[in-house]
């Protein structure tokens, strides 16, 4: 496995691959890799001649009071995971390498101002900007994103469509712990009591899934799921919403494909989870 730190080096390797006509699968990450990332890599490995993983904790997608400085990092473990899942190249640029200047941004309006975007106003602008930069640097055939970050996935799809990036976006199912908690690098922030309490998100998701039916009201689902979360004293709801699967705007009734998404604080750690539902 090759490991490069500069845009120039990554471009050299990619241009050799392109000369050979290889397809390129790309998995963007912020490191501290877990089984969720491994499933993105495995999917990329299946569908492409070459697989590249970027590891970059992107400063411009963190708000002022968020966890940029404490975001977990473990490059040695990340390298091992990539190597054992057949990655060909990892790209770990520094902030200086990625951002010589911060004057150009990519912002996908409307889809970014609901759900997580309400609480994290600059987040998706930062995500889109860095992903657009990586797409231009790497020029992958296919790029892989987890469905846990469903709003991110919808926004990236919109960016690629509206700005005509020549890349296929592939959404990969959520990977869960044995007790249902969605895998996330941020799970590491949880104390052991909080870790137990965090299973309430999945319980609420399951209840939501079994209660939803064509034509039902969004409020009925939200209330059912809220009740479950409120039964856990360590949990505090940030939002539970039912939104249109494409526009991410709230709906009143479930009559077309929806995303049911939640963000819940367990102690000070904010966790997200979701499920999709198509009434047709
Ligand atoms: O999902 C993530 O880990 C990040 O938002 C991404 C897509 C790697 C951009 O920094």
Boltz pocket constraint, residues with backbone or C-beta under 6 A from the ligand:
constraints:
  - pocket:
      binder: B
      contacts: [[A, 28], [A, 29], [A, 30], [A, 56], [A, 58], [A, 61], [A, 126], [A, 127], [A, 130], [A, 131], [A, 149], [A, 152]]
      max_distance: 6.0
